[in-house]
Amino acid sequence: MSVKTMIFVDGSWLYHSRQALFESLGEESGFEIDYKRIPDIIAHSIADVLDAEVDVVRTNYFGTIPVNKQGYNPAKQKAFYEFLALQCAYDTEILEIDFRREPHARPDDKWVNVALAASMLYYAAIPGAYDVATIIGGDADYIPLLKRVRSMGKRVQIVGMNNLDGKFLTGAMLLTTPGIKDLPPIFLDEHGQDIRLVREEQLRACKNCGAEENTTWAGPDFFCATCRNDHRKQVRVCDTCGREEETTWDKPYFYCSTCRNKHREDSDSVIT
């Protein structure tokens, strides 16, 4: 009989840990992560320790996304979450932070921490849902959760990062506190080459307009650069004159074309 493991991914922690992962391989500019490989690496590691077949029954990913936030276009973030769900078979739980209702909201890690804890305990209470709870995260805040899950008869596997150049991405307490884990920790930086995604460039036709373009995008739907820019357009209000204009500019500040041109003309007149 196989050992069933369920993976719980702290998306905020994983996102903030990526740069250290890149630097551990000597590539500060970064690279794409093969998210499909992460569950496989975890399954193989657990199988080696337990000397048993391991079945990853579900990979749960928890993240946040700002909505109704002036100057922020969530299209890229939404596309990433859709990629995880559709291409990597992750079960995503994305918490919307509505800045219209909470203008001073701060999407800190606690939103994700609570959602992850609630889900891990929920599945632990369902008989036969999983045997091993695998958490990908680094916060010591998870210690009470892991103790409770173990008290319910489940094993715990922690997936973190080594201390890289003084960056303590996985809390020392999470790694050293007794009674919270059953297997040796897995460190993602030790599998950096395995989770590095290598894409081959290919010529693809845009789903919207049919134009062909070279791309490394491997998803089922491809849109050319022109159509992607059109999709990202939004109506914004000029910070100077209050005029509304369609734009793809996603910085916190925005000036309409009229004000930008006037600023350039004034600058030219000063120079001459």
Legacy VTK file of the C-alpha trace (Angstrom):
# vtk DataFile Version 3.0
C-alpha trace
ASCII
DATASET POLYDATA
POINTS 272 float
0.000 0.000 0.000
1.348 3.437 -0.936
1.937 6.267 1.514
-0.295 9.224 0.724
1.181 12.676 1.070
-0.521 16.026 0.635
1.605 19.085 -0.091
0.824 22.537 1.300
2.717 25.395 -0.377
3.185 28.772 1.300
3.191 30.732 -1.949
4.400 33.961 -0.334
7.408 32.223 1.199
8.246 30.402 -2.033
8.031 33.618 -4.037
10.357 35.509 -1.679
12.783 32.562 -1.594
13.231 32.373 -5.357
16.025 34.936 -5.554
18.110 33.048 -2.994
17.516 29.903 -5.021
18.769 31.657 -8.158
21.819 33.024 -6.377
22.669 29.576 -4.991
23.213 28.491 -8.588
25.144 31.628 -9.485
22.350 33.205 -11.551
21.273 36.435 -9.932
19.052 37.319 -12.898
16.967 34.244 -12.192
15.363 31.488 -14.218
12.010 29.780 -14.503
11.071 27.169 -11.923
9.564 23.885 -13.085
6.696 23.710 -10.605
5.655 20.306 -11.947
8.924 18.838 -10.677
8.569 19.947 -7.058
5.953 17.294 -6.079
8.069 14.617 -7.789
11.184 15.594 -5.831
9.224 15.471 -2.580
7.694 12.085 -3.409
11.077 10.552 -4.264
12.657 11.911 -1.086
9.901 10.534 1.151
9.992 7.205 -0.685
13.748 6.889 -0.050
13.339 7.518 3.690
10.284 5.326 4.227
11.256 2.691 1.655
7.705 2.775 0.321
5.777 3.917 -2.706
4.528 7.491 -2.289
1.355 8.916 -3.799
1.040 12.722 -3.922
-2.723 13.015 -3.629
-2.879 16.808 -3.834
-0.627 19.866 -4.028
-2.295 22.850 -2.361
-0.919 26.306 -3.191
-1.857 29.374 -1.155
-1.315 32.932 -2.362
-2.767 36.437 -2.398
-3.706 38.885 -5.142
-4.567 42.592 -4.856
-7.819 43.702 -6.524
-9.091 47.231 -7.111
-5.633 48.596 -6.318
-4.888 51.781 -8.211
-1.906 51.454 -10.497
-1.654 47.679 -10.174
-2.491 45.343 -13.040
-3.032 41.784 -11.729
-3.031 40.148 -15.193
0.468 38.644 -14.880
-0.190 37.348 -11.381
-3.525 35.832 -12.443
-1.838 34.131 -15.387
0.723 32.568 -13.030
-1.968 31.194 -10.735
-3.885 29.839 -13.726
-0.686 28.204 -14.954
-0.252 26.426 -11.597
-3.846 25.210 -11.664
-4.160 24.233 -15.325
-0.637 23.159 -16.262
0.807 21.901 -12.960
-2.368 20.411 -11.432
-2.018 22.477 -8.247
-5.121 23.179 -6.159
-4.826 26.940 -5.748
-6.437 28.969 -2.984
-5.885 32.614 -3.854
-7.006 35.204 -1.331
-8.260 38.438 -2.883
-7.274 41.584 -1.018
-9.814 44.231 -2.027
-8.219 47.674 -1.751
-11.555 49.351 -2.451
-12.924 47.951 0.794
-9.598 47.984 2.674
-7.548 50.857 1.184
-4.769 50.417 3.746
-4.635 46.615 3.576
-1.246 44.956 3.671
-1.099 41.537 1.952
1.398 40.106 4.422
2.200 36.445 4.951
-0.415 35.998 7.697
-3.204 35.743 5.127
-1.469 32.731 3.611
-0.410 31.255 6.972
-3.983 31.081 8.249
-5.403 29.658 5.013
-2.707 26.976 4.858
-3.206 25.990 8.504
-6.973 25.744 8.102
-6.620 23.527 5.033
-3.993 21.212 6.554
-6.120 20.656 9.671
-9.278 20.178 7.601
-7.758 17.374 5.537
-6.090 15.859 8.613
-9.571 15.413 10.095
-10.808 13.488 7.026
-10.014 9.764 7.489
-7.599 8.529 4.840
-7.059 11.917 3.178
-3.299 11.751 3.716
-0.617 10.020 5.765
2.122 12.649 5.441
1.588 16.415 5.506
4.336 18.133 3.533
4.711 21.862 4.110
6.742 24.086 1.798
7.500 27.120 3.924
9.892 28.570 6.426
7.975 30.356 9.185
8.266 29.265 12.808
4.606 30.335 13.108
3.729 26.904 11.698
5.103 25.046 14.743
1.753 24.837 16.639
0.049 23.641 13.436
2.563 20.863 12.850
2.334 19.709 16.461
-1.451 19.505 16.175
-1.315 17.602 12.891
1.091 15.054 14.386
-1.218 14.656 17.395
-3.905 13.619 14.897
-1.745 10.689 13.762
-0.146 12.262 10.681
3.523 12.448 9.772
5.104 15.769 8.849
7.679 16.617 6.180
9.229 20.108 6.033
10.538 21.553 2.754
12.652 24.693 3.157
15.880 26.379 2.132
19.379 26.267 3.577
20.909 29.388 5.105
22.341 31.066 1.994
24.623 34.099 2.384
23.049 35.073 5.682
19.482 34.709 4.432
17.597 32.684 7.028
14.704 31.677 4.771
13.757 28.709 6.938
13.478 29.535 10.618
15.936 27.695 12.879
13.102 26.870 15.276
11.167 25.185 12.469
14.120 22.886 11.831
15.205 22.213 15.418
12.040 22.172 17.550
11.348 18.583 18.657
8.007 16.951 18.037
7.023 18.717 14.822
8.462 16.553 12.024
9.022 12.888 11.228
11.384 12.966 8.250
14.629 14.819 7.454
13.960 18.261 5.911
14.179 18.701 2.157
16.062 21.822 0.992
14.981 23.158 -2.391
18.349 24.798 -3.066
19.920 21.328 -3.031
17.622 20.443 -5.959
18.092 23.704 -7.853
19.188 22.096 -11.096
16.311 19.605 -10.931
13.607 22.268 -10.629
15.089 24.578 -13.219
12.765 24.831 -16.216
14.414 24.781 -19.639
12.143 25.868 -22.476
12.821 25.497 -26.183
11.855 28.362 -28.474
9.228 27.557 -31.077
7.045 29.346 -33.626
3.416 29.568 -32.453
0.247 31.189 -33.761
-1.623 33.686 -31.614
-4.958 32.310 -30.422
-6.576 35.728 -30.862
-5.274 37.163 -34.150
-3.381 34.238 -35.708
-0.060 36.089 -35.986
2.986 33.832 -35.661
5.700 34.640 -33.150
8.734 32.875 -31.693
8.175 32.053 -28.033
9.234 29.737 -25.212
5.693 29.722 -23.782
4.507 26.103 -23.558
0.973 26.634 -22.257
-2.042 25.570 -24.326
-3.064 29.147 -25.203
-0.595 31.547 -26.798
-1.122 35.249 -27.488
1.295 37.460 -29.410
2.932 40.543 -27.858
0.394 42.906 -29.447
-2.610 41.017 -28.107
-0.999 40.651 -24.661
-0.477 44.405 -24.481
-4.071 45.045 -25.544
-5.249 42.670 -22.822
-3.200 44.489 -20.197
-4.677 47.868 -21.061
-6.748 49.585 -18.416
-8.390 52.974 -17.952
-6.457 55.160 -15.502
-6.834 58.685 -14.162
-4.046 61.201 -14.752
-2.416 62.321 -11.494
-2.061 65.885 -12.859
-5.257 66.797 -14.700
-7.663 63.984 -13.793
-8.230 62.919 -17.392
-9.003 59.248 -18.016
-6.941 57.385 -20.625
-6.410 53.756 -21.659
-2.890 52.512 -20.922
-0.728 49.505 -20.097
1.383 51.560 -17.645
1.324 49.721 -14.295
3.383 51.993 -12.024
1.715 53.684 -8.995
1.761 57.072 -10.743
0.201 57.870 -14.140
0.177 60.911 -16.430
-1.934 61.142 -19.581
-0.383 61.712 -22.998
-1.329 65.410 -22.968
0.441 66.063 -19.660
3.449 64.013 -20.718
3.775 65.967 -23.966
3.399 69.277 -22.121
6.114 68.242 -19.673
8.450 67.374 -22.566
7.729 70.712 -24.308
8.411 72.646 -21.083
11.663 70.733 -20.592
12.747 71.469 -24.184
11.990 75.178 -23.788
14.126 75.339 -20.637
17.037 73.672 -22.435
16.853 76.003 -25.465
LINES 1 273
272 0 1 2 3 4 5 6 7 8 9 10 11 12 13 14 15 16 17 18 19 20 21 22 23 24 25 26 27 28 29 30 31 32 33 34 35 36 37 38 39 40 41 42 43 44 45 46 47 48 49 50 51 52 53 54 55 56 57 58 59 60 61 62 63 64 65 66 67 68 69 70 71 72 73 74 75 76 77 78 79 80 81 82 83 84 85 86 87 88 89 90 91 92 93 94 95 96 97 98 99 100 101 102 103 104 105 106 107 108 109 110 111 112 113 114 115 116 117 118 119 120 121 122 123 124 125 126 127 128 129 130 131 132 133 134 135 136 137 138 139 140 141 142 143 144 145 146 147 148 149 150 151 152 153 154 155 156 157 158 159 160 161 162 163 164 165 166 167 168 169 170 171 172 173 174 175 176 177 178 179 180 181 182 183 184 185 186 187 188 189 190 191 192 193 194 195 196 197 198 199 200 201 202 203 204 205 206 207 208 209 210 211 212 213 214 215 216 217 218 219 220 221 222 223 224 225 226 227 228 229 230 231 232 233 234 235 236 237 238 239 240 241 242 243 244 245 246 247 248 249 250 251 252 253 254 255 256 257 258 259 260 261 262 263 264 265 266 267 268 269 270 271
